[in-house]
Amino acid sequence: MRWSLLEPVRSRLADEQGVLRKQARTRIALCYPSPYHVGMSSLGFQTIYREIHANDGATAERAFLPDDVDAWRESRVPLCTYESQQPVGGFSCLAFSVSYELELPGMFEMLDLSGLPLLREERDQRHPLIVCGGPLTFSI
């Protein structure tokens, strides 16, 4: 089941141009709480991906809300990044880009699929730092 879930990730990655990869002390899972085609159409998401890589001490790997959330949940495979297919929950920081209110449930789904507690009060120093940015976070 794991391979069938990761095959679309690998296929999309093989078709991409401009994938950024490097080793760095700070590893950030750059998360978009909508499916791949929505996240990759976001110029802001692409910009922050490049900006993180421009820093010598940091690297970013992308993660998106799966097309079939139920299949991921049933398989119990943790949500993985595109670049290395590593579990999102193993990164030191999860940075979410949230554009619209309708993406908030996707953010909670991604945390759940990563095996991370939804509530801050239930997380501790063993868990990654979770930050949010994007248009929704500064529009009032």
Contact map, one row per residue, 1 for C-alpha under 8 A:
11111000000000000000000000000000000000000000000000000000000000000000000000100000000000000000000000000000000000000000000000000000000000000000
11111100000000000000000000000000000000000000000000000000000000000000000000101000000000000000000000000000000000000000000000000000000000000000
11111110000000000000000000000000000000000000000000000000000000000000000000000000000000000000000000000000000000000000000000000000000000000000
11111111000000000000000000000000000000000000000000000000000000000000000000000000000000000000000000000000000000000000000000000000000000000000
11111111100000000000000000000000000000000000000000000000000000000000001100000000000000000000000000000000000000000000000000000000000000000000
01111111110000000000000000000000000000000000000000000000000000000000000000000000000010000000000000000000000000000000000000000000000000000000
00111111111000000000000000000000000000000000000000000000000000000000000000000000000000000000000000000000000000000000000000000000000000000000
00011111111100000000000000000000000000000000000000000000000000000000000000000000000000000000000000000000000000000000000000000000000000000000
00001111111110000000000000000000000000000000000000000000000000000000000000000000010000000000000000000000000000000000000000000000000000000000
00000111111111000000000000000000000000000000000000000000000000000000000000000000010000000000000000000000000000000000000000000000000000000000
00000011111111100000000000000000000000000000000000000000000000000000000000000000000000000000000000000000000000000000000000000000000000000000
00000001111111110000000000000000000000000000000000000000000000000000000000000000000000000000000000000000000000000000000000000000000000000000
00000000111111110010000000000000000000000000000000000000000000000000000000000000011000000000000000000000000000000000000000000000000000000000
00000000011111110000000000000000000000000000000000000000000000000000000000000000000000000000000000000000000000000000000000000000000000000000
00000000001111111000000000000000000000000000000000000000000000000000000000000000000000000000000000000000000000000000000000000000000000000000
00000000000111111110000000000000000000000000000000000000000000000000000000000000000000000000000000000000000000000000000000000000000000000000
00000000000000111110000000000000000000000000000000000000000000000000000000000000000000000000000000000000000000000000000000000000000000000000
00000000000000011111000000000000000000000000000000000000000000000000000000000000000000000000000000000000000000000000000000000000000000000000
00000000000010011111100000000000000000000000000000000000000000000000000000000000001000000000000000000000000000000000000000000000000000000000
00000000000000000111110000000000000000000000000001001000000000000000000000000000000000000000000000000000000000000000000000000000000000000000
00000000000000000011111000000000000000000000000000000000001110000000000000000000001000000000000000000000000000000000000000000000000000000000
00000000000000000001111100000000000000000000000000000000001000000000000000000000000000000000000000000000000000000000000000000000000000000000
00000000000000000000111110000000000000000000000000000000001000000000000000000000000000000000000000000000000000000000000000000000000000000000
00000000000000000000011111100000000000000000000000000001111000000000000000000000000000000000000000000000000000000000000000000000000000000000
00000000000000000000001111100000000000000000000000000000111000000000000000000000000000000000000000000000000000000000000000000000000000000000
00000000000000000000000111110000000000000000000000000000111000000000000000000000000000000001000000000000000000000000000000000000000000000000
00000000000000000000000111111000000000000000000000000000011110000000000000000000000000000011100000000000000000000000000000000000000000000000
00000000000000000000000001111100000000000000000000000000011110000000000000000000000000000011111000000000000000000000000000000000000000000000
00000000000000000000000000111110000000000000000000000000000111100000000000000000100000010010111000000000000000000000000000000000000000000000
00000000000000000000000000011111000000000000000010000000000111100000000000000000000000000000011110000000000000000000000000000000000000000000
00000000000000000000000000001111100000000000000000000000000001110000000000000000000000000000011110000000000000000000000000000000000000000000
00000000000000000000000000000111111100100000100000000000000001111000000000000000000000000000000111000000001000000000000000000000000000000000
00000000000000000000000000000011111000100000000000000000000000011000000000000000000000000000000111000011111001000000000000000000000000000000
00000000000000000000000000000001111101100000000000000000000000011100000000000000000000000000000000000010010000000000000000000000000000000000
00000000000000000000000000000001111111100000000000000000000000011110000000000000000000000000000000000000000000000000000000000000000000000000
00000000000000000000000000000001011111110000000000000000000000011110000000000000000000000000000000000000000000000000000000000000000000000000
00000000000000000000000000000000001111111000000000000000000000000000000000000000000000000000000000000000000000000000000000000000000000000000
00000000000000000000000000000000011111111100000000000000000000000000000000000000000000000000000000000000000000000000000000000000000000000000
00000000000000000000000000000001111111111100100000000000000000010000000000000000000000000000000000000000000000000000000000000000000000000000
00000000000000000000000000000000000111111110110000000000000000000000000000000000000000000000000000000000000000000000000000000000000000000000
00000000000000000000000000000000000011111110000000000000000000000000000000000000000000000000000000000000000000000000000000000000000000000000
00000000000000000000000000000000000001111111110000000000000000000000000000000000000000000000000000000000000000000000000000000000000000000000
00000000000000000000000000000000000000011111111000000000000000000000000000000000000000000000000000000000000000000000000000000000000000000000
00000000000000000000000000000000000000000111111100000000000000000000000000000000000000000000000000000000000000000000000000000000000001000000
00000000000000000000000000000001000000110111111110000000000000000000000000000000000000000000000010000000000000000000000000000000000000000000
00000000000000000000000000000000000000010111111111000000000000000000000000000000000000000000000000000000000000000000000000000000000000000000
00000000000000000000000000000000000000000011111111100000000000000000000000000000000000000000000000000000000000000000000000000000000000000000
00000000000000000000000000000000000000000001111111110000000000000000000000000000000000000000000000000000000000000000000000000000000000000000
00000000000000000000000000000100000000000000111111111000000111000000000000000000000000000000000000000000000000000000000000000000000000000000
00000000000000000001000000000000000000000000011111111100000000000000000000000000000000000000000000000000000000000000000000000000000000000000
00000000000000000000000000000000000000000000001111111110000000000000000000000000000000000000000000000000000000000000000000000000000000000000
00000000000000000000000000000000000000000000000111111110011100000000000000000000000000000000000000000000000000000000000000000000000000000000
00000000000000000001000000000000000000000000000011111111011100000000000000000000000000000000000000000000000000000000000000000000000000000000
00000000000000000000000000000000000000000000000001111111010000000000000000000000000000000000000000000000000000000000000000000000000000000000
00000000000000000000000000000000000000000000000000111111111000000000000000000000000000000000000000000000000000000000000000000000000000000000
00000000000000000000000100000000000000000000000000001111110000000000000000000000000000000000000000000000000000000000000000000000000000000000
00000000000000000000000111000000000000000000000000000011111000000000000000000000000000000000000000000000000000000000000000000000000000000000
00000000000000000000000111110000000000000000000000011111111100000000000000000000000000000000000000000000000000000000000000000000000000000000
00000000000000000000111111110000000000000000000000011010111110000000000000000000000000000000000000000000000000000000000000000000000000000000
00000000000000000000100000111100000000000000000010011000011111000000000000000000000000000000000000000000000000000000000000000000000000000000
00000000000000000000100000111100000000000000000010000000001111100000000000000000111100000000000000000000000000000000000000000000000000000000
00000000000000000000000000001111000000000000000010000000000111110000000000000000111000000000000000000000000000000000000000000000000000000000
00000000000000000000000000001111000000000000000000000000000011111000000000000011110000010000000000000000000000000000000000000000000000000000
00000000000000000000000000000011111100100000000000000000000001111100000000000000100000000000000000000000000001000000000000000000000000000000
00000000000000000000000000000001111100000000000000000000000000111110100000000000000000000000000000000000011011000000000000000000000000000000
00000000000000000000000000000000011100000000000000000000000000011111100100000000000000000000000000000000000000000000000000000000000000000000
00000000000000000000000000000000001100000000000000000000000000001111100000000000000000000000000000000000000000000000000000000000000000000000
00000000000000000000000000000000000000000000000000000000000000000111111100000000000000000000000000000000000000000000000000000000000000000000
00000000000000000000000000000000000000000000000000000000000000001111111110000000000000000000000000000000000010000000000000000000000000000000
00000000000000000000000000000000000000000000000000000000000000000001111111000000000000000000000000000000000000000000000000000000000000000000
00001000000000000000000000000000000000000000000000000000000000000001111111100000000000000000000000000000000000000000000000000000000000000000
00001000000000000000000000000000000000000000000000000000000000000101111111111110000000000000000000000000000000001000000000000000000000000000
00000000000000000000000000000000000000000000000000000000000000000000111111111000000000000000000000000000000000001000000000000000000000000000
00000000000000000000000000000000000000000000000000000000000000000000011111110000000000000000000000000000000000000000000000000000000000000000
11000000000000000000000000000000000000000000000000000000000000000000001111111000000000000000000000000000000000000000000000000000000000000000
00000000000000000000000000000000000000000000000000000000000000000000000111111100000000000000000000000000000000001000000000000000000000000000
01000000000000000000000000000000000000000000000000000000000000000000000110111110000000000000000000000000000000001000000000000000000000000000
00000000000000000000000000000000000000000000000000000000000000000000000100011111000000111000000000000000000000001110000000000000000000000000
00000000000000000000000000000000000000000000000000000000000000100000000100001111100000111000000000000000000001001100000000000000000000000000
00000000000000000000000000000000000000000000000000000000000000100000000000000111110111110000000000000000000000000100000000000000000000000000
00000000000000000000000000001000000000000000000000000000000011110000000000000011111111110000000000000000000000000000000000000000000000000000
00000000110010000000000000000000000000000000000000000000000011100000000000000001111110000000000000000000000000000000000000000000000000000000
00000000000010000010100000000000000000000000000000000000000011000000000000000000111110000000000000000000000000000000000000000000000000000000
00000000000000000000000000000000000000000000000000000000000010000000000000000001111111000000000000000000000000000000000000000000000000000000
00000100000000000000000000000000000000000000000000000000000000000000000000000001111111100000000000000000000000000000000000000000000000000000
00000000000000000000000000000000000000000000000000000000000000000000000000000001100111110100000000000000000000000000000000000000000000000000
00000000000000000000000000000000000000000000000000000000000000000000000000000111100011111110000000000000000000000100000000000000000000000000
00000000000000000000000000001000000000000000000000000000000000100000000000000111100001111110010000000000000000000100000000000000000000000000
00000000000000000000000000000000000000000000000000000000000000000000000000000110000000111110000000000000000000000111000000000011000000000000
00000000000000000000000000000000000000000000000000000000000000000000000000000000000001111111000000000000000000000000000000000001000000000000
00000000000000000000000000111000000000000000000000000000000000000000000000000000000000111111110000000000000000000000000000000001000000000000
00000000000000000000000001110000000000000000000000000000000000000000000000000000000000000111110000000000000000000000000000000011100000000000
00000000000000000000000000111000000000000000000000000000000000000000000000000000000000000011111000000000000000000000000000000001111000000000
00000000000000000000000000011110000000000000000000000000000000000000000000000000000000010011111100000000000000000000000000000001111000000000
00000000000000000000000000011110000000000000000000000000000000000000000000000000000000000000111110000000000000000000000000000000011110000000
00000000000000000000000000000111100000000000000000000000000000000000000000000000000000000000011111000000001000000000000000000000011111000000
00000000000000000000000000000111100000000000100000000000000000000000000000000000000000000000001111100000000000000000000000000000000111000000
00000000000000000000000000000001100000000000000000000000000000000000000000000000000000000000000111111011000000000000000000000000000111111000
00000000000000000000000000000000000000000000000000000000000000000000000000000000000000000000000011111010000000000000000000000000000001111000
00000000000000000000000000000000000000000000000000000000000000000000000000000000000000000000000001111111000000000000000000000000000000110000
00000000000000000000000000000000000000000000000000000000000000000000000000000000000000000000000001111111000000000000000000000000000000010000
00000000000000000000000000000000000000000000000000000000000000000000000000000000000000000000000000011111110000000000000000000000000000000000
00000000000000000000000000000000110000000000000000000000000000000000000000000000000000000000000001111111111000000000000000000000000000000000
00000000000000000000000000000000100000000000000000000000000000000000000000000000000000000000000001011111111100000000000000000000000000000000
00000000000000000000000000000000100000000000000000000000000000000000000000000000000000000000000000000111111110000000000000000000000000000000
00000000000000000000000000000000110000000000000000000000000000001000000000000000000000000000000000000111111111000000000000000000000000000000
00000000000000000000000000000001100000000000000000000000000000001000000000000000000000000000000100000011111111100000000000000000000000000000
00000000000000000000000000000000000000000000000000000000000000000000000000000000000000000000000000000001111111110000010000000000000000000000
00000000000000000000000000000000000000000000000000000000000000001000100000000000000000000000000000000000111111111000000000000000000000000000
00000000000000000000000000000000100000000000000000000000000000011000000000000010000000000000000000000000011111111100000000000000000000000000
00000000000000000000000000000000000000000000000000000000000000000000000000000000000000000000000000000000001111111111110000000000000000000000
00000000000000000000000000000000000000000000000000000000000000000000000000000000000000000000000000000000000111111111110000000000000000000000
00000000000000000000000000000000000000000000000000000000000000000000000110011110000000000000000000000000000011111111000000000000000000000000
00000000000000000000000000000000000000000000000000000000000000000000000000000111000000111000000000000000000001111111000000000000000000000000
00000000000000000000000000000000000000000000000000000000000000000000000000000100000000001000000000000000000000111111100000000000000000000000
00000000000000000000000000000000000000000000000000000000000000000000000000000000000000001000000000000000000000111111110000100010000000000000
00000000000000000000000000000000000000000000000000000000000000000000000000000000000000000000000000000000000000110011111101100000000000000000
00000000000000000000000000000000000000000000000000000000000000000000000000000000000000000000000000000000000100110001111101000000000000000000
00000000000000000000000000000000000000000000000000000000000000000000000000000000000000000000000000000000000000000000111111100000000000000000
00000000000000000000000000000000000000000000000000000000000000000000000000000000000000000000000000000000000000000000111111110000000000000000
00000000000000000000000000000000000000000000000000000000000000000000000000000000000000000000000000000000000000000000001111110000000000000000
00000000000000000000000000000000000000000000000000000000000000000000000000000000000000000000000000000000000000000000111111110000000000000000
00000000000000000000000000000000000000000000000000000000000000000000000000000000000000000000000000000000000000000001101111111110000000000000
00000000000000000000000000000000000000000000000000000000000000000000000000000000000000000000000000000000000000000000000111111110000000000000
00000000000000000000000000000000000000000000000000000000000000000000000000000000000000000000000000000000000000000000000000111111000000000000
00000000000000000000000000000000000000000000000000000000000000000000000000000000000000000000000000000000000000000000000000111111000000000000
00000000000000000000000000000000000000000000000000000000000000000000000000000000000000001001000000000000000000000001000000111111100000000000
00000000000000000000000000000000000000000000000000000000000000000000000000000000000000001111110000000000000000000000000000001111110000000000
00000000000000000000000000000000000000000000000000000000000000000000000000000000000000000001110000000000000000000000000000000011111000000000
00000000000000000000000000000000000000000000000000000000000000000000000000000000000000000000111100000000000000000000000000000001111100000000
00000000000000000000000000000000000000000000000000000000000000000000000000000000000000000000111100000000000000000000000000000000111110000000
00000000000000000000000000000000000000000000000000000000000000000000000000000000000000000000001111000000000000000000000000000000011111001000
00000000000000000000000000000000000000000000000000000000000000000000000000000000000000000000001111000000000000000000000000000000001111111100
00000000000000000000000000000000000000000001000000000000000000000000000000000000000000000000000111100000000000000000000000000000000111111100
00000000000000000000000000000000000000000000000000000000000000000000000000000000000000000000000001110000000000000000000000000000000011111110
00000000000000000000000000000000000000000000000000000000000000000000000000000000000000000000000001111000000000000000000000000000000011111110
00000000000000000000000000000000000000000000000000000000000000000000000000000000000000000000000001100000000000000000000000000000000111111110
00000000000000000000000000000000000000000000000000000000000000000000000000000000000000000000000000000000000000000000000000000000000011111111
00000000000000000000000000000000000000000000000000000000000000000000000000000000000000000000000000000000000000000000000000000000000000111111
00000000000000000000000000000000000000000000000000000000000000000000000000000000000000000000000000000000000000000000000000000000000000000111
